[in-house]
Amino acid sequence: MAFIEPVTLRANGIALIPLEREHEAGLRAAAADGELWRLRVTSVPEPHETRGYIETALKMRDEGHRFAFAVTDEATGSVLGSTSFHDILPAVKRMEIGYTWYARRVQRSHVNTTCKLLMMGHAFDTLGCHVVGWRTDNFNFASQKAIERLGAKKDGVIRGHALRRDGTIRDTVMYSLRAGEWPEAKAQLLYLQSFHA
């Protein structure tokens, strides 16, 4: 039995649906909204790479390392982006949230807060995780601020950790939230979400 069983998470007009091949056209359209693949500090697929992006996510799901979701608008069914649980360590009940990106039209809206509430709630309340982590590029300041708004604590920086899409080597900023910190973080996120309702 996998640590994360297929599940659809819903709240506030957003549905996180397990990513499947049928989401290819929707993912491609979401990425095109803002030409997000041109950002050197993200992992958004270029249009011709969308199928491969999904195939990689499905392979990682089969191996138990990653569980990817299509972020969708419940009312229209349109794909708004994608997010994943990854680096899943069942033995220590730890995993990370990442591979997250959204169409430009829904950035800085309630979408990210809703997704993080759903995913953190599933990780801590349903799966009993002890720790949820995040990682981001040292130059992705918007992502760092967004992670810090979740209540996550900065663990440190891994220097010379990974390649960016342009071939440069990035430092990776690591964050985490422990189960005991989740109730306060949840209360703060629900408060922030009330401004977007």
TATAUR-V330757 format. One record per backbone hydrogen bond with DSSP energy under -1.0 kcal/mol. NH is the residue of the N-H (numbers start at 1). CO is the residue of the C=O. E is the energy in kcal/mol with one decimal. If there is no record, write none. Layout:
# TATAUR-V330757
nh->NH co->CO e->E
nh->NH co->CO e->E
This chain:
# TATAUR-V330757
nh->9 co->16 e->-1.9
nh->11 co->14 e->-2.2
nh->14 co->11 e->-2.6
nh->15 co->72 e->-2.3
nh->16 co->9 e->-3.3
nh->17 co->70 e->-2.4
nh->19 co->68 e->-2.5
nh->23 co->20 e->-1.8
nh->24 co->21 e->-1.8
nh->27 co->23 e->-2.9
nh->28 co->24 e->-2.5
nh->29 co->25 e->-2.2
nh->30 co->26 e->-2.2
nh->31 co->27 e->-2.6
nh->32 co->28 e->-1.7
nh->33 co->29 e->-1.0
nh->34 co->32 e->-1.8
nh->35 co->32 e->-1.3
nh->36 co->31 e->-2.2
nh->38 co->35 e->-2.1
nh->39 co->36 e->-1.7
nh->42 co->39 e->-1.2
nh->49 co->46 e->-2.1
nh->50 co->47 e->-1.2
nh->53 co->49 e->-2.5
nh->54 co->50 e->-2.2
nh->55 co->51 e->-2.6
nh->56 co->52 e->-2.6
nh->57 co->53 e->-2.0
nh->58 co->54 e->-2.6
nh->59 co->55 e->-2.3
nh->60 co->56 e->-2.4
nh->61 co->57 e->-1.9
nh->62 co->58 e->-2.3
nh->63 co->59 e->-1.7
nh->64 co->61 e->-1.1
nh->65 co->60 e->-2.3
nh->66 co->60 e->-1.1
nh->67 co->85 e->-3.0
nh->69 co->83 e->-3.3
nh->70 co->17 e->-3.4
nh->71 co->81 e->-2.3
nh->72 co->15 e->-2.5
nh->73 co->78 e->-2.4
nh->74 co->13 e->-2.6
nh->77 co->73 e->-3.4
nh->80 co->71 e->-3.9
nh->81 co->71 e->-1.1
nh->82 co->101 e->-2.2
nh->83 co->69 e->-1.5
nh->84 co->98 e->-2.3
nh->85 co->67 e->-2.3
nh->86 co->96 e->-2.8
nh->88 co->65 e->-1.1
nh->89 co->94 e->-3.3
nh->92 co->89 e->-1.0
nh->94 co->89 e->-1.7
nh->95 co->131 e->-1.5
nh->96 co->86 e->-3.1
nh->97 co->133 e->-2.7
nh->98 co->84 e->-2.4
nh->101 co->82 e->-2.4
nh->103 co->80 e->-3.1
nh->104 co->33 e->-2.4
nh->106 co->103 e->-1.8
nh->107 co->104 e->-1.3
nh->109 co->106 e->-1.1
nh->114 co->110 e->-2.6
nh->115 co->111 e->-2.7
nh->116 co->112 e->-2.7
nh->117 co->113 e->-2.4
nh->118 co->114 e->-2.5
nh->119 co->115 e->-2.8
nh->120 co->116 e->-3.0
nh->121 co->117 e->-2.3
nh->122 co->118 e->-2.1
nh->123 co->119 e->-2.6
nh->124 co->120 e->-2.9
nh->125 co->121 e->-2.1
nh->127 co->122 e->-2.5
nh->129 co->123 e->-2.9
nh->130 co->93 e->-2.9
nh->131 co->93 e->-1.5
nh->132 co->177 e->-2.4
nh->133 co->95 e->-2.3
nh->134 co->175 e->-2.0
nh->136 co->173 e->-1.9
nh->138 co->171 e->-2.1
nh->140 co->137 e->-1.7
nh->141 co->139 e->-1.6
nh->144 co->140 e->-2.1
nh->145 co->141 e->-2.3
nh->146 co->142 e->-2.2
nh->147 co->143 e->-2.6
nh->148 co->144 e->-2.3
nh->149 co->145 e->-2.1
nh->151 co->148 e->-1.5
nh->152 co->147 e->-1.3
nh->153 co->176 e->-3.1
nh->155 co->174 e->-2.5
nh->156 co->174 e->-1.4
nh->158 co->172 e->-3.0
nh->161 co->170 e->-1.8
nh->162 co->170 e->-1.4
nh->164 co->168 e->-3.2
nh->167 co->164 e->-1.8
nh->170 co->162 e->-3.5
nh->172 co->158 e->-2.6
nh->173 co->136 e->-3.2
nh->174 co->156 e->-3.1
nh->175 co->134 e->-2.8
nh->176 co->153 e->-2.2
nh->177 co->132 e->-2.5
nh->179 co->130 e->-2.3
nh->181 co->178 e->-1.7
nh->182 co->179 e->-1.0
nh->185 co->181 e->-2.1
nh->186 co->182 e->-3.3
nh->187 co->183 e->-2.1
nh->188 co->184 e->-2.1
nh->189 co->185 e->-2.5
nh->190 co->186 e->-2.6
nh->191 co->187 e->-1.8
nh->192 co->188 e->-2.6
nh->193 co->189 e->-2.7
nh->194 co->190 e->-1.3
nh->195 co->192 e->-1.3
nh->196 co->193 e->-1.6
